[in-house]
Structures are given as structure tokens and as C-alpha cells.
């Protein structure tokens, strides 16, 4: 049985309000969304399209509203079982980066939400982790957060699993990310995707000024206007295909992968 998984950073809920076009065309079965306004009335908007909210967690406050990550699912294919958020303590090095984020006005801490599902037809369990990792930090810090999350969640390696989201991973130490995921038997579904984020769209849609605009301008020039922030990794599943949806509702592009459960 095939099913599809979509990850999308909605840029402070901007793209969330326009998801109907993506849903009508691609019909994803599981949606892992980041930077969503977690007001209950807002979260219920997707339910009108036949989805149910598995769970959400709050991450930060911006523009007087609370934003976080949310995971939705197609109740015709999946049954939601439970959810859990790993505890990730901050060490002295990470405290420095957290302080730098506050000074830069980018108050977006790491967030990881684990949801367990049962596929109704095959009765197989599926673990889904929705991730939005720290923005202003080293890749080493992000890797450390992933390791802490996996160890805290104590996930059985034989259970089918997907982790996707905005990793905010900068274009260096690529091998280290692959080695970390391999340790947990995870394979990248997004290897064929080279760009998932555009700096120009952030500046255009958010009308940024001051230090935020300066930082984006520097990164824009250093990285030739291209960056891969969003990833999907999986295990104990068969990957059918992965594609980037070329739509500019956000500064990120939505990424969708189609999977099937392996036959025993």
C-alpha cells in the first residue's frame, strides 16, 4: 500500500493558509508542517480537507502569535496512536548559540515531535518525526540535537520510520549528517533535491530590516542563492519517489515523498 509524506516550513503560517492548492493536487497522507500558528481555530482549517491533527508543539512567539510544528494525517489510511516530544537539554556551547539567536531577534529553538500511527489496511506501525532544528548554530549542534532526540525516544530500529522537516542544516559536514542517520538505519529520501530554501523569498515576504536582512544578504552571496534546509529520511520502507513542489507560498519549498511498506 502506497502513502505520501509531505514536509513544509510555512513561513509564519503564510503557506499554511494556501495549502488547499497543494492538497488538491498531491493529496499527501501525512503532513509535517513547521512555523504554523498553533491557535486551535487555525489548526482546524486543514480538517475541512479531510485531515485530522495528530499533535502539535509550540516553539516560539512572533508577531504576537505562537508558532510551532504540527503533524496531520489522512484518517482513511492511518490511525493515530500516541505522540511524544524528546527532552533535549542545553549544554554550555548551545547556550551561547541560543543567546546569539535572541540578540539577532531569531527566537526559534529546536523542536521535534514524534507521532505513532497504524496503517489501517496492513496493520503496520509507522513512526513519524516532525523536526524543526535550531536556526543560528553550528551543524554540530544540530547533529547533537538529533542524537539526543533519537536516544531519548528510544525508537525500535525494526519499526518503519520517517523523519522530515526543516533541519536548518548548512552546506558543510554533509558526510556527518549521513553517518549520523546511518547509525539509526535511516536513508535519505531527498538525495535528488538540491534546493529547498530561497533567501530572496524570505526578504521579499517578511520585509526584513536590520541585522536579519544583513545576515540573509551575506548568506545569499556565500551560498549562491541556493540552500538545502529540508530533509526526509526513512527506514524499513520502500521509497517510490521524492519531488520538490515548485510553489512560492513560503521561503521554503514543500517536499513530498511516496513510500510503500515492505513485504515480509
Helices and strands as residue ranges (DSSP letters): E 2-9, G 16-18, H 19-26, E 30-37, H 40-43, G 44-49, E 51-62, E 65-74, E 78-84, H 92-104, E 111-119, E 125-132, H 139-153, E 161-166, H 174-183, E 187-188, H 199-206, H 210-222, E 230-235, E 237-245, E 254-261
